[in-house]
Amino acid sequence: MPAPETTATTSPDPAPAHVSVIGLGMMGSALAAALLKAGHQVTVWNRNPAKTGILTAQGAVPAQSPAAAIEAGELTILCLTTYDDVTGLLTPIAASLKGRVLANLTNGTPAQARELAAWTAEQGAAYLDGGIMAVPQMIATPAGYILYSGDERAYEAHRPTLAALGGTRWTGTDPGYAALYDLALLTGMYGMVMGVTQAYAMIRSENIPATDFAPLLADWVTAMTQGNVPGIAAALDSGDHLTDVSSLAVNQAAIGGFLDAFAAQGVSPAFFEPLRDLLDRSVAEGHSADGFSRLVELLGK
């Protein structure tokens, strides 16, 4: 699978488009506000009409129904809580979808994206799935971007408009790829966050101020990420998992000390116990001399 194509956060003076935004939580409201700021005509709808007020004051047009919102725009962006919310909203108004373009930026799974894309195609509409790699405050800034997959023709046609929301990154014509990339990136984030929280729990067990420890932790995590992320990727693509840094056997021998220290400090070992099990398995299967990249293959079995 090729790396996602990246385009700039902004597009040079795109022609104003008529866009509808359905779902005005914190993220949906940020998306609609960014489109308005970029000069687009924006129609909005939310289950709770009270949430349209701030955007209406900025120039958005409130729709009386989801169907009216879809029929008003060249492109409809959906940003709801779950895929069940999306299908529950769209199913009764399927007739309004014909000839439209839907960009669903609701968080979900690859399977859900593929199922919704197939259903949307049956209604005569083009479908884009999206994964937002940003918090609301990062929308329309260089720090935020959105992954897209699905109907490439629709993506190319509306990319100048979508660029108002942040960087646009194309992951492929398989509708599930944006969700796959999204969940994989979030998995890396959650793994890092859990490690960071475990580290703080250890420090606080001795009443050391977290702010004193923070610079050391930030520098260490950054250094390890910069080295390990591309290094593991190269090992996976080459199939060469041997390491001259720290073997799985060495880590297996060390992990018990971590668990003992957690117990002694009154810190839960729950995050590290699965790692011990995986290290034990890797050594038992004959991968003692390999590096952490080997664990990726074990996780896939």
LUMTORKOL-903305 format. One line per 3 residues: number of its first residue (from 1); for each residue x, y, z of N, C-alpha, C. Coordinates in Angstrom, 3 decimals. Example, Ala and Ser with C-alpha at 12.3 -4.5 7.8 and 13.67 -1.06 7.14 Angstrom:
// LUMTORKOL-903305
1> 13.190,-5.690,7.800,12.300,-4.500,7.800,13.200,-3.300,7.800  12.850,-2.250,7.080,13.670,-1.060,7.140,12.900,0.030,7.870 .
This chain:
// LUMTORKOL-903305
1> 0.846,-1.189,0.000,0.000,0.000,0.000,0.878,1.235,0.000  0.735,2.150,-0.926,1.572,3.340,-0.955,1.233,4.288,0.178  2.203,5.146,0.523,1.950,6.148,1.551,0.908,7.136,1.054 .
4> 0.095,7.690,1.978,-0.925,8.642,1.560,-0.322,9.852,0.878  -0.995,10.294,-0.167,-0.591,11.516,-0.862,-0.950,12.706,0.005  -0.035,13.652,0.108,-0.251,14.823,0.939,-0.355,16.069,0.077 .
7> -1.321,16.901,0.376,-1.417,18.188,-0.295,-1.392,19.279,0.757  -1.153,20.493,0.316,-1.032,21.612,1.239,-2.335,21.855,1.977  -2.219,22.532,3.119,-3.394,22.832,3.927,-4.359,23.740,3.182 .
10> -3.833,24.635,2.399,-4.708,25.565,1.689,-4.529,25.424,0.193  -5.553,25.839,-0.528,-5.530,25.811,-1.985,-5.615,27.245,-2.475  -4.913,27.608,-3.532,-4.919,29.009,-3.970,-6.283,29.440,-4.497 .
13> -6.947,30.275,-3.714,-8.197,30.906,-4.129,-9.183,29.949,-4.808  -9.625,28.884,-4.088,-10.611,27.997,-4.704,-11.931,28.738,-4.902  -12.644,28.367,-5.953,-13.936,29.004,-6.196,-14.889,28.653,-5.061 .
16> -15.715,29.604,-4.623,-16.657,29.306,-3.542,-17.572,28.143,-3.918  -17.761,27.239,-2.983,-18.636,26.087,-3.194,-19.792,26.154,-2.212  -20.842,25.411,-2.514,-21.963,25.312,-1.590,-21.838,23.971,-0.876 .
19> -21.540,24.040,0.398,-21.267,22.849,1.198,-22.283,22.757,2.327  -22.723,21.539,2.605,-23.591,21.317,3.751,-22.824,20.533,4.811  -23.038,20.888,6.062,-22.412,20.182,7.181,-23.522,19.664,8.088 .
22> -23.538,18.370,8.288,-24.519,17.728,9.152,-23.798,17.182,10.374  -24.208,17.646,11.543,-23.568,17.262,12.790,-22.714,18.403,13.298  -23.184,19.079,14.359,-22.518,20.296,14.827,-22.050,20.178,16.269 .
25> -21.399,19.043,16.556,-20.683,18.958,17.815,-19.463,19.863,17.735  -18.519,19.682,18.647,-17.346,20.551,18.640,-16.574,20.447,17.327  -16.426,19.214,16.806,-15.679,19.050,15.566,-16.476,19.542,14.368 .
28> -17.748,19.143,14.269,-18.572,19.574,13.145,-18.688,21.089,13.072  -18.804,21.732,14.228,-18.880,23.197,14.253,-17.583,23.823,13.773  -16.449,23.210,14.155,-15.152,23.718,13.699,-15.015,23.575,12.183 .
31> -15.499,22.467,11.635,-15.451,22.259,10.182,-16.299,23.306,9.458  -17.518,23.519,9.942,-18.401,24.491,9.307,-17.832,25.901,9.391  -17.257,26.247,10.545,-16.681,27.590,10.711,-15.502,27.797,9.761 .
34> -14.697,26.748,9.558,-13.553,26.856,8.647,-14.012,27.069,7.211  -15.068,26.384,6.819,-15.603,26.553,5.467,-16.147,27.962,5.262  -16.827,28.474,6.273,-17.344,29.845,6.190,-16.200,30.844,6.083 .
37> -15.163,30.650,6.884,-14.026,31.562,6.866,-13.322,31.553,5.510  -13.375,30.383,4.838,-12.741,30.266,3.518,-13.603,30.844,2.405  -14.795,31.326,2.742,-15.639,31.983,1.756,-16.670,31.101,1.083 .
40> -16.860,29.896,1.591,-17.838,28.995,0.988,-19.240,29.270,1.540  -20.236,28.898,0.745,-21.617,28.963,1.202,-21.898,27.689,1.994  -22.354,27.840,3.207,-22.480,26.683,4.095,-23.908,26.565,4.618 .
43> -24.476,25.399,4.420,-25.774,25.047,5.007,-25.506,24.061,6.133  -26.188,24.234,7.259,-25.919,23.381,8.418,-27.211,22.761,8.943  -27.060,21.576,9.505,-28.185,20.932,10.192,-27.641,20.167,11.381 .
46> -28.383,20.226,12.475,-28.052,19.463,13.668,-29.334,19.009,14.334  -29.265,17.848,14.961,-30.468,17.322,15.619,-31.001,18.315,16.645  -30.085,18.975,17.344,-30.476,20.039,18.271,-30.281,21.374,17.556 .
49> -31.353,22.015,17.099,-31.235,23.248,16.301,-30.512,24.375,17.020  -30.445,24.321,18.348,-29.807,25.406,19.093,-28.336,25.550,18.723  -27.725,24.458,18.277,-26.300,24.494,17.952,-26.004,25.208,16.634 .
52> -27.041,25.531,15.884,-26.808,26.228,14.612,-26.651,27.729,14.796  -27.009,28.237,15.979,-27.068,29.685,16.179,-25.761,30.411,15.928  -24.675,29.916,16.503,-23.374,30.590,16.353,-22.940,30.596,14.897 .
55> -23.175,29.493,14.211,-22.771,29.411,12.807,-23.674,30.263,11.917  -24.942,30.337,12.256,-25.858,31.199,11.495,-25.411,32.653,11.594  -24.929,33.021,12.785,-24.443,34.387,12.969,-23.210,34.666,12.117 .
58> -22.503,33.618,11.738,-21.309,33.756,10.894,-21.636,33.671,9.401  -22.909,33.422,9.096,-23.314,33.392,7.695,-23.837,32.072,7.193  -23.862,31.034,8.042,-24.390,29.739,7.620,-25.911,29.804,7.496 .
61> -26.446,28.928,6.637,-27.895,28.841,6.451,-28.393,27.571,7.128  -29.301,27.677,8.101,-29.799,26.472,8.758,-30.808,25.743,7.878  -30.664,24.432,7.771,-31.618,23.624,7.007,-32.699,23.109,7.949 .
64> -33.875,22.892,7.406,-34.985,22.411,8.216,-34.944,20.906,8.444  -34.150,20.198,7.641,-34.081,18.741,7.761,-32.774,18.255,7.154  -32.347,17.018,7.476,-31.137,16.471,6.840,-31.272,16.407,5.319 .
67> -32.466,16.030,4.830,-32.669,15.948,3.386,-32.504,17.312,2.739  -33.036,18.343,3.390,-32.905,19.696,2.845,-31.446,20.133,2.822  -30.689,19.742,3.830,-29.268,20.088,3.867,-28.522,19.424,2.714 .
70> -28.772,18.146,2.493,-28.095,17.414,1.416,-28.461,17.991,0.059  -29.718,18.317,-0.125,-30.163,18.838,-1.413,-29.643,20.250,-1.675  -29.208,20.943,-0.616,-28.741,22.324,-0.772,-27.299,22.417,-1.232 .
73> -26.505,21.387,-0.959,-25.080,21.511,-1.209,-24.557,20.638,-2.333  -23.452,21.076,-2.941,-22.753,20.240,-3.917,-22.053,19.084,-3.197  -21.658,19.358,-1.970,-20.926,18.406,-1.138,-21.533,18.448,0.250 .
76> -21.781,17.276,0.831,-22.281,17.211,2.202,-21.247,16.523,3.076  -20.870,17.195,4.145,-19.932,16.636,5.122,-20.721,16.180,6.332  -20.534,14.919,6.694,-21.199,14.362,7.868,-20.171,14.165,8.972 .
79> -20.476,14.665,10.159,-19.578,14.515,11.305,-20.438,14.208,12.523  -20.796,12.931,12.650,-21.660,12.485,13.731,-20.852,11.647,14.721  -21.521,11.107,15.720,-20.808,10.376,16.772,-20.416,8.978,16.336 .
82> -21.353,8.253,15.702,-21.089,6.875,15.301,-21.635,6.620,13.897  -21.199,5.509,13.301,-21.731,5.116,11.998,-23.211,4.766,12.101  -23.631,4.239,13.223,-25.057,3.959,13.413,-25.864,5.243,13.303 .
85> -25.305,6.338,13.830,-25.984,7.633,13.697,-26.082,8.036,12.227  -25.015,7.793,11.481,-25.000,8.167,10.057,-26.031,7.362,9.278  -26.006,6.042,9.440,-26.951,5.206,8.694,-28.379,5.462,9.147 .
88> -28.576,5.700,10.426,-29.920,6.010,10.917,-30.456,7.296,10.344  -29.575,8.250,10.093,-30.004,9.529,9.526,-30.229,9.426,8.029  -29.354,8.678,7.320,-29.427,8.655,5.865,-30.485,7.695,5.316 .
91> -30.705,6.595,5.989,-31.605,5.570,5.440,-32.999,6.107,5.105  -33.631,6.875,5.984,-34.976,7.363,5.645,-35.001,8.392,4.519  -33.851,8.992,4.206,-33.831,10.046,3.183,-32.966,9.624,1.992 .
94> -32.901,8.328,1.749,-32.038,7.799,0.682,-32.319,8.449,-0.667  -33.559,8.789,-0.931,-33.913,9.363,-2.230,-33.245,10.710,-2.482  -32.873,11.399,-1.423,-32.257,12.722,-1.586,-30.773,12.640,-1.934 .
97> -30.198,11.431,-1.895,-28.757,11.289,-2.104,-28.345,11.224,-3.564  -29.241,10.896,-4.447,-28.883,10.659,-5.841,-28.173,11.873,-6.450  -26.995,11.604,-7.019,-26.238,12.653,-7.673,-25.422,13.518,-6.740 .
100> -25.443,13.211,-5.444,-24.726,14.026,-4.468,-23.380,13.401,-4.111  -22.569,14.170,-3.417,-21.291,13.684,-2.899,-21.331,13.780,-1.378  -21.074,12.645,-0.721,-21.034,12.612,0.732,-19.603,12.402,1.188 .
103> -19.159,13.215,2.124,-17.865,13.025,2.774,-18.149,12.745,4.236  -18.021,11.490,4.619,-18.345,11.083,5.974,-17.080,11.125,6.832  -17.019,12.083,7.749,-15.859,12.250,8.610,-16.123,11.732,10.014 .
106> -17.072,10.798,10.104,-17.395,10.157,11.372,-16.407,9.024,11.632  -15.934,8.915,12.864,-14.969,7.868,13.193,-15.629,6.498,13.142  -14.974,5.551,12.468,-15.518,4.197,12.361,-14.459,3.207,11.953 .
109> -14.879,2.023,11.539,-13.958,0.967,11.154,-13.897,0.846,9.637  -12.860,0.192,9.108,-12.806,-0.029,7.655,-14.034,-0.762,7.130  -14.504,-1.778,7.873,-15.672,-2.538,7.421,-16.906,-1.647,7.343 .
112> -17.090,-0.772,8.319,-18.235,0.133,8.300,-18.151,1.089,7.120  -16.951,1.583,6.832,-16.783,2.500,5.707,-17.117,1.817,4.389  -16.653,0.586,4.213,-16.911,-0.135,2.970,-18.403,-0.437,2.817 .
115> -19.050,-0.790,3.898,-20.486,-1.090,3.835,-21.282,0.158,3.484  -20.938,1.287,4.114,-21.666,2.526,3.838,-21.390,3.022,2.418  -20.158,2.840,1.944,-19.830,3.243,0.578,-20.643,2.458,-0.433 .
118> -20.780,1.149,-0.194,-21.562,0.313,-1.110,-23.027,0.738,-1.107  -23.566,1.010,0.072,-24.965,1.430,0.168,-25.163,2.786,-0.513  -24.216,3.698,-0.310,-24.317,5.026,-0.917,-24.298,4.925,-2.440 .
121> -23.439,4.043,-2.959,-23.383,3.857,-4.417,-24.710,3.347,-4.949  -25.379,2.490,-4.187,-26.694,1.981,-4.609,-27.721,3.103,-4.701  -27.502,4.167,-3.946,-28.432,5.311,-3.980,-28.053,6.305,-5.069 .
124> -26.968,6.013,-5.804,-26.559,6.906,-6.879,-25.712,8.080,-6.426  -25.068,7.945,-5.265,-24.246,9.033,-4.736,-22.776,8.616,-4.674  -21.884,9.591,-4.669,-20.448,9.339,-4.524,-20.096,9.419,-3.047 .
127> -19.163,8.580,-2.616,-18.856,8.492,-1.186,-17.371,8.675,-0.926  -17.063,9.532,0.031,-15.712,9.678,0.559,-15.752,9.391,2.051  -14.803,8.593,2.502,-14.676,8.370,3.938,-13.475,9.178,4.416 .
130> -13.553,9.681,5.636,-12.464,10.517,6.124,-12.098,10.239,7.557  -10.829,10.415,7.859,-10.334,10.306,9.220,-9.682,11.618,9.610  -10.224,12.283,10.612,-9.727,13.595,11.024,-8.572,13.426,11.999 .
133> -7.388,13.826,11.586,-6.218,13.751,12.453,-5.975,15.133,13.070  -6.895,15.518,13.923,-6.837,16.838,14.547,-7.889,16.900,15.644  -7.684,17.803,16.577,-8.739,18.192,17.508,-9.391,19.434,16.909 .
136> -10.566,19.837,17.410,-11.255,20.979,16.780,-10.391,22.219,16.626  -9.533,22.483,17.615,-8.715,23.697,17.562,-7.654,23.641,16.462  -7.369,22.450,15.929,-6.355,22.298,14.880,-6.936,22.365,13.476 .
139> -8.275,22.406,13.356,-8.892,22.488,12.036,-8.488,23.794,11.353  -8.159,23.688,10.072,-7.753,24.840,9.247,-6.405,25.420,9.668  -5.589,24.618,10.369,-4.230,25.046,10.698,-3.255,24.067,10.044 .
142> -1.987,24.435,9.906,-1.008,23.527,9.309,-0.816,22.248,10.109  -1.208,22.247,11.387,-0.993,21.069,12.230,-2.018,19.970,11.995  -3.170,20.300,11.427,-4.230,19.321,11.259,-4.372,18.853,9.819 .
145> -4.764,17.613,9.654,-5.037,17.107,8.310,-6.129,16.052,8.385  -6.691,15.720,7.219,-7.765,14.733,7.138,-7.405,13.708,6.080  -7.541,12.450,6.435,-7.320,11.332,5.520,-8.597,11.077,4.740 .
148> -8.475,10.785,3.452,-9.641,10.492,2.627,-9.424,9.211,1.831  -10.526,8.509,1.569,-10.500,7.346,0.677,-11.883,7.188,0.062  -11.936,6.397,-1.028,-13.227,6.165,-1.671,-13.242,6.599,-3.120 .
151> -14.216,7.428,-3.483,-14.407,7.863,-4.864,-13.360,8.922,-5.226  -12.373,8.527,-6.009,-11.257,9.440,-6.298,-11.701,10.623,-7.153  -12.636,10.393,-8.064,-13.112,11.501,-8.894,-13.782,12.570,-8.031 .
154> -14.586,12.134,-7.069,-15.240,13.086,-6.173,-14.208,13.808,-5.315  -13.192,13.078,-4.876,-12.138,13.680,-4.071,-11.412,14.773,-4.845  -11.025,14.473,-6.076,-10.301,15.458,-6.876,-11.167,16.680,-7.167 .
157> -12.447,16.436,-7.401,-13.348,17.545,-7.710,-13.520,18.485,-6.518  -13.524,17.931,-5.323,-13.820,18.739,-4.136,-12.612,18.986,-3.251  -11.447,18.552,-3.696,-10.252,18.749,-2.874,-9.996,20.221,-2.562 .
160> -10.166,21.164,-3.511,-9.951,22.571,-3.149,-10.860,23.034,-2.013  -12.090,22.530,-1.991,-13.006,22.891,-0.908,-12.588,22.223,0.393  -12.244,20.938,0.328,-11.841,20.198,1.524,-10.565,20.764,2.136 .
163> -9.742,21.407,1.309,-8.502,21.988,1.809,-8.740,23.089,2.823  -9.945,23.654,2.857,-10.260,24.676,3.860,-10.243,24.101,5.272  -10.362,22.779,5.390,-10.434,22.130,6.704,-9.061,21.777,7.253 .
166> -8.052,21.714,6.372,-6.715,21.300,6.777,-6.060,20.553,5.630  -4.901,19.990,5.881,-4.232,19.212,4.852,-5.092,18.055,4.395  -5.022,17.721,3.117,-5.786,16.593,2.581,-4.822,15.479,2.198 .
169> -5.079,14.278,2.676,-4.199,13.138,2.404,-5.024,11.980,1.842  -4.727,11.642,0.612,-5.457,10.593,-0.097,-4.829,9.243,0.227  -5.652,8.284,0.668,-5.122,6.969,1.039,-5.481,5.876,0.046 .
172> -6.440,6.111,-0.855,-6.748,5.117,-1.873,-8.217,4.999,-2.174  -8.523,4.245,-3.212,-9.909,4.094,-3.648,-10.694,3.104,-2.806  -10.014,2.294,-2.027,-10.727,1.426,-1.084,-11.331,2.316,-0.005 .
175> -12.653,2.346,0.155,-13.266,3.261,1.119,-12.820,3.035,2.555  -12.317,1.826,2.856,-11.923,1.527,4.224,-10.554,2.030,4.618  -9.764,2.512,3.644,-8.378,2.862,3.959,-8.250,4.070,4.879 .
178> -9.075,5.073,4.726,-8.979,6.243,5.602,-9.199,5.835,7.052  -10.214,4.982,7.278,-10.476,4.511,8.639,-9.325,3.649,9.144  -8.745,2.842,8.255,-7.620,1.995,8.658,-6.431,2.837,9.092 .
181> -6.060,3.825,8.279,-4.969,4.717,8.642,-5.298,5.472,9.936  -6.513,5.954,10.034,-6.953,6.712,11.202,-6.785,5.890,12.471  -7.321,4.673,12.471,-7.256,3.834,13.666,-5.828,3.416,13.982 .
184> -5.022,3.172,12.943,-3.627,2.801,13.185,-2.862,3.964,13.815  -3.079,5.174,13.320,-2.417,6.337,13.901,-2.866,6.574,15.338  -4.164,6.425,15.581,-4.669,6.600,16.949,-4.157,5.506,17.878 .
187> -3.967,4.304,17.332,-3.398,3.225,18.134,-2.008,3.606,18.624  -1.188,4.158,17.718,0.127,4.618,18.124,0.044,5.697,19.189  -0.912,6.600,19.035,-1.079,7.670,20.013,-1.473,7.119,21.377 .
190> -2.467,6.201,21.395,-2.925,5.658,22.672,-1.837,4.840,23.356  -1.043,4.111,22.562,0.062,3.377,23.154,1.054,4.319,23.818  1.351,5.437,23.161,2.258,6.428,23.733,1.661,7.032,25.002 .
193> 0.373,7.385,24.934,-0.281,7.997,26.092,-0.273,7.047,27.284  -0.528,5.764,27.041,-0.514,4.808,28.142,0.877,4.686,28.753  1.918,4.678,27.906,3.269,4.646,28.434,3.585,5.881,29.251 .
196> 3.159,7.036,28.769,3.394,8.290,29.485,2.664,8.294,30.822  1.417,7.854,30.832,0.670,7.843,32.096,1.285,6.858,33.084  1.776,5.710,32.596,2.440,4.749,33.470,3.711,5.362,34.067 .
199> 4.459,6.100,33.249,5.677,6.754,33.730,5.351,7.778,34.820  4.309,8.559,34.613,3.921,9.542,35.626,3.457,8.859,36.912  2.748,7.738,36.780,2.308,7.011,37.972,3.508,6.555,38.801 .
202> 4.580,6.115,38.118,5.794,5.715,38.833,6.414,6.907,39.563  6.559,8.029,38.885,7.174,9.203,39.494,6.358,9.703,40.683  5.037,9.748,40.514,4.168,10.272,41.576,4.102,9.336,42.780 .
205> 4.476,8.061,42.585,4.475,7.139,43.722,5.503,7.553,44.777  6.470,8.390,44.384,7.462,8.917,45.313,7.276,10.424,45.533  6.101,10.928,45.137,5.758,12.345,45.339,6.699,13.314,44.622 .
208> 7.292,12.867,43.518,8.103,13.756,42.692,7.158,14.560,41.803  7.296,15.885,41.747,6.386,16.683,40.913,6.450,16.259,39.440  5.292,16.047,38.862,5.229,15.616,37.462,5.864,16.643,36.540 .
211> 5.726,17.924,36.872,6.293,18.963,36.018,7.824,18.936,36.018  8.423,18.439,37.102,9.882,18.305,37.123,10.344,17.198,36.178  9.536,16.165,36.072,9.880,14.990,35.264,9.533,15.172,33.790 .
214> 8.568,16.036,33.511,8.016,16.167,32.155,9.059,16.433,31.077  10.012,17.362,31.272,10.986,17.603,30.186,11.819,16.364,29.849  12.218,15.608,30.859,12.978,14.392,30.605,12.147,13.398,29.805 .
217> 10.885,13.237,30.203,10.016,12.277,29.528,9.758,12.699,28.088  9.485,13.973,27.874,9.203,14.459,26.519,10.402,14.245,25.607  11.602,14.565,26.099,12.801,14.386,25.284,13.050,12.912,24.978 .
220> 12.846,12.057,25.968,13.103,10.623,25.777,12.118,10.002,24.792  10.839,10.297,24.965,9.823,9.742,24.066,10.061,10.230,22.639  10.412,11.502,22.483,10.684,12.040,21.154,11.868,11.331,20.503 .
223> 12.941,11.162,21.255,14.134,10.511,20.713,13.845,9.068,20.311  13.118,8.351,21.152,12.811,6.951,20.860,11.850,6.824,19.675  10.912,7.753,19.569,9.979,7.716,18.445,10.691,7.987,17.131 .
226> 11.569,8.968,17.136,12.275,9.330,15.902,13.135,8.191,15.395  13.667,7.390,16.298,14.489,6.278,15.872,13.712,5.019,15.565  12.756,4.709,16.431,12.069,3.424,16.323,11.006,3.368,15.236 .
229> 10.268,4.445,15.032,9.182,4.392,14.050,9.717,4.089,12.649  10.690,4.826,12.124,11.207,4.471,10.795,12.025,3.188,10.815  12.708,2.899,11.927,13.519,1.691,11.994,12.687,0.422,11.934 .
232> 11.589,0.399,12.667,10.699,-0.766,12.640,10.064,-0.904,11.265  9.696,0.211,10.656,9.101,0.162,9.314,10.064,-0.452,8.320  11.330,-0.049,8.366,12.325,-0.585,7.436,12.520,-2.083,7.650 .
235> 12.543,-2.509,8.908,12.707,-3.936,9.202,11.522,-4.741,8.692  10.324,-4.209,8.846,9.129,-4.920,8.386,9.123,-5.066,6.870  9.471,-4.004,6.167,9.439,-4.056,4.707,10.562,-4.925,4.138 .
238> 11.690,-5.013,4.836,12.802,-5.836,4.355,12.703,-7.278,4.826  11.965,-7.499,5.922,11.882,-8.843,6.496,13.071,-9.210,7.357  13.983,-8.259,7.587,15.165,-8.497,8.411,14.916,-7.920,9.803 .
241> 14.642,-8.792,10.780,14.279,-8.340,12.118,15.439,-8.372,13.100  16.622,-8.828,12.670,17.775,-8.850,13.564,18.123,-7.436,14.012  18.610,-7.318,15.248,18.875,-5.994,15.796,20.259,-5.927,16.422 .
244> 20.854,-4.753,16.380,22.098,-4.508,17.095,21.880,-3.489,18.212  20.613,-3.330,18.610,20.260,-2.359,19.638,19.827,-3.058,20.924  18.730,-3.787,20.865,18.193,-4.456,22.050,17.312,-5.610,21.595 .
247> 17.777,-6.838,21.835,17.061,-8.009,21.349,15.828,-8.304,22.194  14.953,-9.135,21.639,13.760,-9.546,22.373,14.133,-10.352,23.610  15.214,-11.127,23.528,15.653,-11.887,24.697,16.061,-10.958,25.836 .
250> 16.773,-9.891,25.492,17.176,-8.918,26.508,15.951,-8.261,27.136  14.983,-7.910,26.312,13.774,-7.266,26.828,12.934,-8.233,27.647  12.915,-9.501,27.240,12.194,-10.493,28.033,12.799,-10.610,29.433 .
253> 14.130,-10.583,29.503,14.796,-10.682,30.797,14.523,-9.455,31.671  14.341,-8.311,31.013,14.170,-7.060,31.760,12.746,-6.822,32.226  11.765,-7.357,31.503,10.372,-6.988,31.779,9.920,-7.379,33.180 .
256> 10.465,-8.471,33.710,10.102,-8.869,35.065,10.466,-7.817,36.088  11.597,-7.146,35.871,12.001,-6.081,36.782,11.027,-4.916,36.782  10.495,-4.597,35.593,9.480,-3.547,35.513,8.253,-3.918,36.347 .
259> 7.791,-5.148,36.176,6.587,-5.577,36.880,6.816,-5.605,38.390  8.002,-6.029,38.815,8.315,-6.023,40.247,8.343,-4.597,40.787  8.921,-3.688,40.002,8.989,-2.289,40.437,7.602,-1.672,40.526 .
262> 6.759,-1.983,39.557,5.391,-1.460,39.622,4.702,-1.929,40.897  4.836,-3.219,41.205,4.195,-3.765,42.400,4.728,-3.082,43.660  6.034,-2.879,43.699,6.643,-2.269,44.876,6.209,-0.817,45.062 .
265> 5.957,-0.134,43.940,5.561,1.275,44.013,4.042,1.446,44.107  3.308,0.360,44.082,1.852,0.451,44.157,1.209,0.920,42.879  1.872,0.619,41.756,1.368,1.024,40.447,0.870,-0.215,39.700 .
268> -0.266,-0.096,39.047,-0.839,-1.235,38.319,0.079,-1.675,37.182  0.275,-3.007,37.022,1.091,-3.513,35.919,0.282,-3.862,34.677  -1.000,-3.485,34.662,-1.920,-3.982,33.633,-1.456,-3.658,32.216 .
271> -0.820,-2.515,32.033,-0.400,-2.117,30.683,0.773,-2.954,30.195  1.633,-3.396,31.116,2.848,-4.096,30.711,2.717,-5.621,30.700  1.721,-6.163,31.361,1.590,-7.617,31.394,1.400,-8.227,30.003 .
274> 0.603,-7.615,29.111,0.503,-8.170,27.750,1.834,-8.126,27.002  2.665,-7.111,27.267,3.977,-7.044,26.627,4.852,-8.199,27.103  4.788,-8.521,28.396,5.554,-9.670,28.895,5.119,-10.950,28.198 .
277> 3.827,-11.137,28.044,3.321,-12.340,27.388,3.807,-12.418,25.949  3.819,-11.285,25.256,4.253,-11.267,23.861,5.755,-11.533,23.746  6.531,-10.984,24.680,7.972,-11.249,24.684,8.256,-12.724,24.963 .
280> 7.526,-13.293,25.918,7.698,-14.717,26.211,7.416,-15.556,24.965  6.371,-15.204,24.264,6.000,-15.953,23.056,7.057,-15.806,21.970  7.582,-14.584,21.817,8.570,-14.359,20.759,9.825,-15.194,20.993 .
283> 10.267,-15.293,22.232,11.456,-16.085,22.542,11.163,-17.571,22.389  9.982,-17.993,22.840,9.604,-19.408,22.735,9.532,-19.863,21.284  9.204,-18.951,20.377,9.101,-19.287,18.956,10.410,-19.106,18.202 .
286> 11.494,-18.818,18.937,12.810,-18.786,18.315,13.269,-17.448,17.789  12.706,-16.346,18.310,13.059,-15.021,17.800,13.892,-14.217,18.797  14.689,-14.888,19.597,15.434,-14.213,20.664,16.314,-13.082,20.173 .
289> 16.945,-13.256,19.012,17.905,-12.264,18.521,17.260,-11.115,17.765  15.962,-11.193,17.536,15.276,-10.161,16.764,14.976,-8.931,17.604  14.609,-7.848,16.891,14.193,-6.619,17.550,12.679,-6.530,17.637 .
292> 12.203,-5.378,18.083,10.768,-5.202,18.324,9.927,-5.335,17.055  10.527,-5.156,15.899,9.750,-5.291,14.668,9.131,-6.678,14.550  9.779,-7.690,15.122,9.228,-9.049,15.065,7.872,-9.135,15.763 .
295> 7.645,-8.310,16.769,6.382,-8.367,17.491,5.198,-7.982,16.608  5.448,-7.159,15.593,4.374,-6.768,14.678,3.842,-8.016,13.979  4.728,-8.890,13.530,4.293,-10.105,12.854,3.570,-11.041,13.812 .
298> 4.026,-11.100,15.065,3.352,-11.952,16.046,1.943,-11.441,16.335  1.797,-10.123,16.384,0.470,-9.544,16.630,-0.489,-9.844,15.469  0.068,-10.023,14.275,-0.782,-10.283,13.118,-1.207,-11.722,12.984 .
301> -0.682,-12.610,13.827,-1.044,-14.030,13.703,-2.332,-14.318,14.452 .
